[in-house]
Amino acid sequence: MFSKKEYKTRINKTKQSMLQHGVEVLVLSNPSNMCYLTGYNAWSFYVHQAVIICIDEKEPIWIGRGMDAKGAELTTWMKPENIITYPDDYVQSSIKHPYDFIAEVLIEKGKGDRKIGVELDAFYYTGKCHERMMIGLPEAELKDTGRLVSWVRLIKSDKEVDYMRKAAYIVKQAMSAAYEKIDVGVRENDVAAAIYNAQIYGSDTFGGDYPSIVPMMPTGEQTGSPHLTWTDKKYEKGDLVTVEIAGAYRRYNVPMARTISLGKAEDRVLDVGKVVQEGIEETLAFMKPGHTAAEVSNVWTNVIAKYGYTKESRIGYSVGLSYPPDWGEHTISIRKHDNSILEPNMIFHFMPGMWYDDFGVSITESILVTETGIERLTDFDREIYEKDVD
């Protein structure tokens, strides 16, 4: 997906960060980080796999299931000898574990007594993985390196930005499909199907990838809980619906959320929508390189406070290359006390949703930090969509 030069630049930046963390070997289990450094792209993360970066080695090592080796050869830039596989009897065994094998490889390569960084908080690095590493590498010092590679990924290259522009086009088409399909008497799952069709179709010139999160589209009272998906229930007149989806291109995700009312929306919903839109306009106008995430959050807080509103949860986070179950990069969050400084080519999902006991309003934007401010990646009406119904 990228030039060998770009991958090597990523490796070098990762090694610089490893030195700062005091580790000589880095064992990655997060498929987003694995793909970022090697290009490996497959739905194989349901079994244990790893990419290993060594300070004193030029290329990474990929370790995974035997049947996935060909996929690694086809999608990565590394030499074939750096693609190492474990036998299938390691898969879901009560006796063996893939991280036993990974520990053995590290010992064979003379890395068994090194300071080794692991991703303790990754979805894919389980307690069992860490236990087997501790048993298999008694002479090593295992250190939690947190989201080391995620922070390296934070500032996008021009080609990554181009991929995300394509993903932004796709999410716009998918949201348009939701607006067109949703109606009284239509099943929720039929709207989800229309969204999926648009997400995967993409455009006539480039196709879509699978997003890292399924469509989230709660209805009615459920809109107060933003992470519900869909059922086979039919929509009714007066229903309020929030739709949060993403477009994805070559694993790069660009999310967006909007709020739809089947018929005239309640005044309280429209009132919240107006405040959210004013908050979005003023906050995005403030965002530029040099400002901190906390300063951005304070602008939003002050705008909604004028109308008597408060919001405790964060209002945004960095996005980019990702695999299920999340499209976030787990680095900067736009909230108070996050003093991370914004820089050009960072990309955020700005998502100031407001949720209450019996309704919610979600209106979000994915934005690119530029040299002078921000650029909306999607050009889609933010007004609460009140659909005409019979």
FILUMSE-969921 format. One record per residue (C-alpha): residue number from 1; residue in three letters; y, z, x. Coordinates in Angstrom, 1 decimal. Layout:
N
(NUM,"ALA",(Y,Z,X))
...
END
This chain:
390
(1,"MET",(0.0,0.0,0.0))
(2,"PHE",(2.3,0.6,3.0))
(3,"SER",(2.6,-0.7,6.5))
(4,"LYS",(0.6,1.0,9.3))
(5,"LYS",(4.0,1.8,10.9))
(6,"GLU",(5.0,3.8,7.8))
(7,"TYR",(1.8,5.7,7.7))
(8,"LYS",(2.2,6.6,11.4))
(9,"THR",(5.7,7.8,10.7))
(10,"ARG",(4.4,10.1,8.0))
(11,"ILE",(1.7,11.4,10.3))
(12,"ASN",(4.3,12.2,13.0))
(13,"LYS",(6.5,14.0,10.5))
(14,"THR",(3.5,16.0,9.4))
(15,"LYS",(2.6,16.9,12.9))
(16,"GLN",(6.2,18.1,13.5))
(17,"SER",(5.9,20.3,10.5))
(18,"MET",(2.5,21.6,11.7))
(19,"LEU",(4.1,22.7,14.9))
(20,"GLN",(6.7,24.6,12.9))
(21,"HIS",(3.9,26.3,10.9))
(22,"GLY",(2.0,27.1,14.1))
(23,"VAL",(-1.2,25.2,13.4))
(24,"GLU",(-3.1,22.6,15.5))
(25,"VAL",(-5.3,21.3,12.7))
(26,"LEU",(-4.5,20.6,9.1))
(27,"VAL",(-7.2,20.3,6.4))
(28,"LEU",(-5.9,18.6,3.3))
(29,"SER",(-7.6,18.7,-0.1))
(30,"ASN",(-4.8,17.6,-2.4))
(31,"PRO",(-5.5,13.9,-3.1))
(32,"SER",(-1.8,13.2,-3.3))
(33,"ASN",(-1.3,14.3,0.3))
(34,"MET",(-4.5,12.5,1.3))
(35,"CYS",(-3.3,9.3,-0.2))
(36,"TYR",(0.2,9.7,1.3))
(37,"LEU",(-1.1,10.0,4.9))
(38,"THR",(-4.1,7.6,4.7))
(39,"GLY",(-3.8,5.4,1.7))
(40,"TYR",(-7.1,6.7,0.2))
(41,"ASN",(-7.0,6.0,-3.5))
(42,"ALA",(-10.0,6.7,-5.7))
(43,"TRP",(-11.1,8.9,-8.6))
(44,"SER",(-13.3,11.0,-6.4))
(45,"PHE",(-11.4,14.2,-6.3))
(46,"TYR",(-13.9,15.8,-8.8))
(47,"VAL",(-16.1,16.4,-5.7))
(48,"HIS",(-14.8,18.0,-2.5))
(49,"GLN",(-13.2,15.8,0.1))
(50,"ALA",(-10.7,16.3,2.9))
(51,"VAL",(-8.3,14.6,5.3))
(52,"ILE",(-7.9,16.3,8.6))
(53,"ILE",(-4.9,15.9,10.8))
(54,"CYS",(-5.2,17.1,14.5))
(55,"ILE",(-2.1,17.6,16.7))
(56,"ASP",(-4.0,15.9,19.6))
(57,"GLU",(-5.5,13.0,17.7))
(58,"LYS",(-3.8,9.7,16.8))
(59,"GLU",(-5.5,9.1,13.5))
(60,"PRO",(-6.6,11.3,10.6))
(61,"ILE",(-10.2,11.9,9.7))
(62,"TRP",(-11.4,11.4,6.2))
(63,"ILE",(-14.4,13.3,5.0))
(64,"GLY",(-16.0,12.7,1.6))
(65,"ARG",(-19.1,11.9,-0.3))
(66,"GLY",(-21.3,9.1,1.0))
(67,"MET",(-20.8,6.8,-2.0))
(68,"ASP",(-17.1,7.0,-1.5))
(69,"ALA",(-17.1,5.8,2.1))
(70,"LYS",(-16.6,2.2,1.2))
(71,"GLY",(-13.6,3.1,-0.9))
(72,"ALA",(-12.2,4.9,2.1))
(73,"GLU",(-12.8,1.8,4.2))
(74,"LEU",(-11.1,-0.4,1.6))
(75,"THR",(-8.0,1.7,0.9))
(76,"THR",(-7.1,3.5,4.2))
(77,"TRP",(-5.6,2.2,7.5))
(78,"MET",(-7.9,4.2,9.7))
(79,"LYS",(-10.7,3.1,12.0))
(80,"PRO",(-14.2,3.2,10.5))
(81,"GLU",(-15.4,5.9,12.9))
(82,"ASN",(-12.8,8.2,11.4))
(83,"ILE",(-14.4,7.9,8.0))
(84,"ILE",(-17.2,10.6,7.9))
(85,"THR",(-19.5,11.3,4.9))
(86,"TYR",(-21.7,14.1,3.8))
(87,"PRO",(-25.1,13.6,2.1))
(88,"ASP",(-25.3,13.7,-1.7))
(89,"ASP",(-27.3,16.9,-1.7))
(90,"TYR",(-24.1,18.7,-0.8))
(91,"VAL",(-22.7,17.8,-4.3))
(92,"GLN",(-22.7,20.7,-6.7))
(93,"SER",(-25.5,22.5,-4.8))
(94,"SER",(-26.2,26.2,-5.0))
(95,"ILE",(-27.3,26.1,-1.4))
(96,"LYS",(-25.0,23.8,0.5))
(97,"HIS",(-21.3,23.2,0.1))
(98,"PRO",(-19.1,20.2,1.3))
(99,"TYR",(-16.9,22.6,3.2))
(100,"ASP",(-19.9,23.8,5.2))
(101,"PHE",(-20.1,20.2,6.4))
(102,"ILE",(-16.4,20.0,7.1))
(103,"ALA",(-16.6,23.1,9.2))
(104,"GLU",(-19.4,21.6,11.2))
(105,"VAL",(-17.4,18.5,11.8))
(106,"LEU",(-14.5,20.5,13.1))
(107,"ILE",(-16.8,22.4,15.5))
(108,"GLU",(-18.5,19.2,16.7))
(109,"LYS",(-15.0,17.8,17.5))
(110,"GLY",(-14.0,20.9,19.5))
(111,"LYS",(-11.7,22.2,16.8))
(112,"GLY",(-13.7,25.2,15.8))
(113,"ASP",(-11.5,27.8,17.6))
(114,"ARG",(-8.1,26.3,16.6))
(115,"LYS",(-5.4,27.5,14.3))
(116,"ILE",(-6.2,25.6,11.2))
(117,"GLY",(-3.9,25.1,8.2))
(118,"VAL",(-5.4,24.9,4.7))
(119,"GLU",(-3.9,24.3,1.2))
(120,"LEU",(-4.7,27.6,-0.4))
(121,"ASP",(-2.8,26.9,-3.6))
(122,"ALA",(-4.0,23.3,-4.1))
(123,"PHE",(-5.8,22.6,-7.4))
(124,"TYR",(-8.7,21.2,-5.4))
(125,"TYR",(-9.2,23.8,-2.7))
(126,"THR",(-11.2,26.5,-4.5))
(127,"GLY",(-12.0,30.1,-3.5))
(128,"LYS",(-15.5,28.8,-2.6))
(129,"CYS",(-14.0,26.2,-0.3))
(130,"HIS",(-12.1,28.9,1.6))
(131,"GLU",(-15.1,31.2,1.7))
(132,"ARG",(-17.2,28.5,3.3))
(133,"MET",(-14.5,27.7,5.8))
(134,"MET",(-14.3,31.3,6.8))
(135,"ILE",(-18.0,31.6,7.3))
(136,"GLY",(-18.4,28.2,9.0))
(137,"LEU",(-15.4,28.8,11.4))
(138,"PRO",(-15.6,32.4,12.5))
(139,"GLU",(-13.6,31.7,15.7))
(140,"ALA",(-10.8,29.8,14.0))
(141,"GLU",(-7.6,31.3,12.6))
(142,"LEU",(-7.2,29.9,9.1))
(143,"LYS",(-3.6,29.9,7.9))
(144,"ASP",(-2.1,28.9,4.5))
(145,"THR",(0.3,26.1,5.2))
(146,"GLY",(1.4,26.0,1.6))
(147,"ARG",(2.8,22.6,0.6))
(148,"LEU",(3.5,21.3,4.1))
(149,"VAL",(2.8,17.7,3.4))
(150,"SER",(4.4,17.8,-0.1))
(151,"TRP",(7.7,18.7,1.7))
(152,"VAL",(7.2,15.8,4.1))
(153,"ARG",(6.9,13.6,1.0))
(154,"LEU",(10.1,14.8,-0.5))
(155,"ILE",(12.4,12.1,0.8))
(156,"LYS",(11.2,8.7,-0.2))
(157,"SER",(11.1,5.5,1.8))
(158,"ASP",(12.8,2.4,0.4))
(159,"LYS",(9.4,1.0,-0.5))
(160,"GLU",(8.5,4.2,-2.4))
(161,"VAL",(11.7,4.0,-4.3))
(162,"ASP",(10.8,0.4,-5.2))
(163,"TYR",(7.4,1.6,-6.5))
(164,"MET",(9.2,4.2,-8.6))
(165,"ARG",(11.6,1.7,-10.0))
(166,"LYS",(8.6,-0.2,-11.3))
(167,"ALA",(7.1,3.0,-12.7))
(168,"ALA",(10.5,3.6,-14.4))
(169,"TYR",(10.3,0.2,-16.1))
(170,"ILE",(6.8,1.0,-17.3))
(171,"VAL",(7.8,4.4,-18.8))
(172,"LYS",(10.6,2.7,-20.7))
(173,"GLN",(8.2,0.2,-22.2))
(174,"ALA",(5.8,3.0,-23.1))
(175,"MET",(8.5,5.1,-24.8))
(176,"SER",(9.6,1.9,-26.7))
(177,"ALA",(6.0,1.5,-27.8))
(178,"ALA",(6.0,5.1,-29.1))
(179,"TYR",(9.2,4.6,-31.0))
(180,"GLU",(7.8,1.4,-32.6))
(181,"LYS",(4.4,2.8,-33.5))
(182,"ILE",(5.2,6.3,-34.8))
(183,"ASP",(5.7,6.4,-38.6))
(184,"VAL",(4.7,8.2,-41.7))
(185,"GLY",(1.0,7.8,-42.3))
(186,"VAL",(0.2,6.8,-38.7))
(187,"ARG",(-2.3,8.9,-36.8))
(188,"GLU",(-1.0,10.8,-33.7))
(189,"ASN",(-3.9,9.3,-31.7))
(190,"ASP",(-2.8,5.8,-32.7))
(191,"VAL",(0.6,6.5,-31.1))
(192,"ALA",(-1.1,7.8,-28.0))
(193,"ALA",(-3.1,4.6,-27.9))
(194,"ALA",(0.0,2.5,-28.1))
(195,"ILE",(1.6,4.5,-25.2))
(196,"TYR",(-1.5,4.1,-23.1))
(197,"ASN",(-1.6,0.3,-23.7))
(198,"ALA",(2.0,0.0,-22.5))
(199,"GLN",(1.4,2.3,-19.5))
(200,"ILE",(-1.6,0.4,-18.2))
(201,"TYR",(-0.3,-3.1,-19.1))
(202,"GLY",(3.0,-2.6,-17.2))
(203,"SER",(4.7,-5.9,-17.2))
(204,"ASP",(3.9,-9.6,-16.8))
(205,"THR",(4.5,-9.4,-13.1))
(206,"PHE",(3.0,-6.0,-12.2))
(207,"GLY",(0.5,-3.8,-13.8))
(208,"GLY",(0.6,-0.1,-14.5))
(209,"ASP",(-1.5,2.7,-13.0))
(210,"TYR",(-2.9,5.8,-14.9))
(211,"PRO",(-0.2,8.6,-15.0))
(212,"SER",(-1.1,12.0,-13.7))
(213,"ILE",(-0.6,13.7,-17.0))
(214,"VAL",(-1.7,12.5,-20.5))
(215,"PRO",(0.9,11.9,-23.2))
(216,"MET",(2.3,15.2,-24.5))
(217,"MET",(3.4,14.7,-28.0))
(218,"PRO",(3.5,17.9,-30.2))
(219,"THR",(4.7,17.6,-33.8))
(220,"GLY",(6.6,19.8,-36.2))
(221,"GLU",(6.4,23.5,-35.4))
(222,"GLN",(4.3,22.6,-32.3))
(223,"THR",(7.4,21.0,-30.6))
(224,"GLY",(8.3,24.6,-29.6))
(225,"SER",(5.3,24.3,-27.2))
(226,"PRO",(5.9,21.2,-25.0))
(227,"HIS",(2.5,20.8,-23.4))
(228,"LEU",(0.4,20.0,-26.5))
(229,"THR",(-1.1,16.6,-26.7))
(230,"TRP",(-2.3,14.8,-29.9))
(231,"THR",(-4.8,15.0,-32.7))
(232,"ASP",(-5.9,12.5,-35.4))
(233,"LYS",(-3.5,14.0,-37.9))
(234,"LYS",(-1.2,11.6,-39.8))
(235,"TYR",(2.5,11.9,-39.4))
(236,"GLU",(4.5,13.0,-42.5))
(237,"LYS",(8.1,12.5,-43.6))
(238,"GLY",(10.4,15.0,-41.9))
(239,"ASP",(8.1,15.6,-38.9))
(240,"LEU",(9.9,16.2,-35.6))
(241,"VAL",(8.0,14.9,-32.5))
(242,"THR",(8.7,15.3,-28.8))
(243,"VAL",(7.1,12.7,-26.5))
(244,"GLU",(6.8,13.3,-22.8))
(245,"ILE",(5.1,10.6,-20.8))
(246,"ALA",(5.3,8.8,-17.5))
(247,"GLY",(5.0,5.3,-16.1))
(248,"ALA",(2.9,5.0,-13.0))
(249,"TYR",(2.8,2.3,-10.3))
(250,"ARG",(0.4,2.6,-7.4))
(251,"ARG",(0.2,6.4,-8.0))
(252,"TYR",(4.0,6.9,-8.2))
(253,"ASN",(4.9,8.6,-11.4))
(254,"VAL",(8.3,8.5,-13.2))
(255,"PRO",(8.4,10.8,-16.3))
(256,"MET",(10.6,10.8,-19.4))
(257,"ALA",(10.8,12.7,-22.6))
(258,"ARG",(12.5,12.0,-25.9))
(259,"THR",(12.7,13.6,-29.4))
(260,"ILE",(12.0,11.7,-32.6))
(261,"SER",(12.5,12.7,-36.2))
(262,"LEU",(10.8,10.9,-39.1))
(263,"GLY",(13.7,10.8,-41.4))
(264,"LYS",(16.9,12.8,-41.1))
(265,"ALA",(16.7,15.5,-38.5))
(266,"GLU",(17.6,19.1,-39.4))
(267,"ASP",(21.2,20.1,-38.4))
(268,"ARG",(19.9,22.8,-36.0))
(269,"VAL",(17.8,20.1,-34.2))
(270,"LEU",(20.8,17.8,-33.9))
(271,"ASP",(23.0,20.7,-32.7))
(272,"VAL",(20.6,21.5,-29.9))
(273,"GLY",(20.3,17.8,-29.1))
(274,"LYS",(24.1,17.5,-28.7))
(275,"VAL",(24.3,20.5,-26.4))
(276,"VAL",(21.4,19.2,-24.3))
(277,"GLN",(23.0,15.8,-23.9))
(278,"GLU",(26.3,17.3,-22.9))
(279,"GLY",(24.5,19.5,-20.4))
(280,"ILE",(22.7,16.4,-19.0))
(281,"GLU",(25.9,14.4,-18.6))
(282,"GLU",(27.8,17.2,-16.8))
(283,"THR",(24.9,18.2,-14.6))
(284,"LEU",(24.0,14.7,-13.5))
(285,"ALA",(27.7,14.0,-12.8))
(286,"PHE",(27.7,17.1,-10.4))
(287,"MET",(24.5,16.2,-8.6))
(288,"LYS",(25.0,14.7,-5.1))
(289,"PRO",(23.7,15.1,-1.5))
(290,"GLY",(24.8,18.5,-0.1))
(291,"HIS",(24.6,20.4,-3.3))
(292,"THR",(21.7,22.9,-3.7))
(293,"ALA",(19.2,23.0,-6.5))
(294,"ALA",(20.7,26.4,-7.6))
(295,"GLU",(24.2,25.0,-7.8))
(296,"VAL",(22.9,22.1,-10.0))
(297,"SER",(21.2,24.6,-12.2))
(298,"ASN",(24.3,26.7,-12.5))
(299,"VAL",(26.2,23.7,-13.9))
(300,"TRP",(23.7,23.3,-16.7))
(301,"THR",(23.6,27.1,-17.4))
(302,"ASN",(27.4,27.2,-17.8))
(303,"VAL",(27.5,24.2,-20.1))
(304,"ILE",(25.0,25.5,-22.6))
(305,"ALA",(26.4,29.1,-22.4))
(306,"LYS",(29.6,27.8,-24.0))
(307,"TYR",(27.6,27.2,-27.1))
(308,"GLY",(25.6,30.5,-27.0))
(309,"TYR",(22.5,29.0,-25.5))
(310,"THR",(20.3,30.2,-22.6))
(311,"LYS",(17.3,28.8,-20.8))
(312,"GLU",(15.1,30.8,-18.5))
(313,"SER",(12.7,28.0,-17.2))
(314,"ARG",(13.6,25.5,-14.5))
(315,"ILE",(15.4,22.3,-15.5))
(316,"GLY",(13.8,19.9,-13.0))
(317,"TYR",(11.5,19.3,-10.1))
(318,"SER",(10.7,16.7,-7.5))
(319,"VAL",(8.3,13.9,-8.5))
(320,"GLY",(6.6,11.0,-6.7))
(321,"LEU",(3.1,10.1,-5.6))
(322,"SER",(0.6,12.2,-7.5))
(323,"TYR",(-2.8,12.5,-9.1))
(324,"PRO",(-4.0,14.6,-12.1))
(325,"PRO",(-3.4,17.2,-13.2))
(326,"ASP",(0.3,17.0,-12.4))
(327,"TRP",(3.0,14.5,-11.5))
(328,"GLY",(5.2,17.1,-9.8))
(329,"GLU",(5.4,17.4,-6.0))
(330,"HIS",(5.6,21.3,-6.1))
(331,"THR",(8.6,21.5,-3.8))
(332,"ILE",(12.1,21.7,-5.0))
(333,"SER",(12.7,23.2,-8.5))
(334,"ILE",(16.1,23.0,-10.1))
(335,"ARG",(16.7,26.6,-11.0))
(336,"LYS",(18.7,29.6,-9.8))
(337,"HIS",(17.8,31.0,-6.4))
(338,"ASP",(16.4,27.7,-5.1))
(339,"ASN",(18.8,26.9,-2.3))
(340,"SER",(17.1,23.6,-1.2))
(341,"ILE",(19.7,21.0,-0.4))
(342,"LEU",(19.7,17.7,-2.1))
(343,"GLU",(19.4,14.6,0.1))
(344,"PRO",(19.4,10.9,-0.5))
(345,"ASN",(16.2,9.3,-1.7))
(346,"MET",(14.9,12.5,-3.3))
(347,"ILE",(13.7,11.8,-6.8))
(348,"PHE",(13.7,14.4,-9.6))
(349,"HIS",(12.5,14.8,-13.2))
(350,"PHE",(15.5,16.4,-14.8))
(351,"MET",(14.0,18.1,-17.8))
(352,"PRO",(16.3,20.5,-19.7))
(353,"GLY",(14.0,21.0,-22.7))
(354,"MET",(14.9,23.7,-25.2))
(355,"TRP",(12.0,25.3,-27.0))
(356,"TYR",(12.1,27.8,-29.9))
(357,"ASP",(9.5,29.5,-32.2))
(358,"ASP",(9.3,26.7,-34.7))
(359,"PHE",(10.9,23.6,-33.0))
(360,"GLY",(11.9,22.1,-29.7))
(361,"VAL",(14.1,19.4,-28.3))
(362,"SER",(13.0,17.5,-25.1))
(363,"ILE",(15.3,14.9,-23.6))
(364,"THR",(14.7,14.2,-19.9))
(365,"GLU",(15.7,11.8,-17.1))
(366,"SER",(14.1,10.8,-13.8))
(367,"ILE",(16.9,10.4,-11.3))
(368,"LEU",(17.3,9.2,-7.7))
(369,"VAL",(19.7,11.0,-5.4))
(370,"THR",(21.9,8.4,-3.7))
(371,"GLU",(24.4,8.6,-0.9))
(372,"THR",(27.2,9.5,-3.3))
(373,"GLY",(25.5,10.9,-6.4))
(374,"ILE",(22.6,10.0,-8.6))
(375,"GLU",(21.1,7.0,-10.3))
(376,"ARG",(19.2,7.1,-13.5))
(377,"LEU",(15.8,5.4,-13.0))
(378,"THR",(15.5,4.8,-16.7))
(379,"ASP",(18.0,3.3,-19.1))
(380,"PHE",(16.9,4.7,-22.5))
(381,"ASP",(19.0,6.1,-25.3))
(382,"ARG",(19.1,9.9,-25.2))
(383,"GLU",(20.1,10.4,-28.8))
(384,"ILE",(17.5,12.1,-31.1))
(385,"TYR",(15.9,9.1,-32.7))
(386,"GLU",(16.0,9.4,-36.5))
(387,"LYS",(13.5,6.8,-37.8))
(388,"ASP",(14.1,5.3,-41.2))
(389,"VAL",(11.1,6.2,-43.4))
(390,"ASP",(10.4,5.4,-47.1))
END
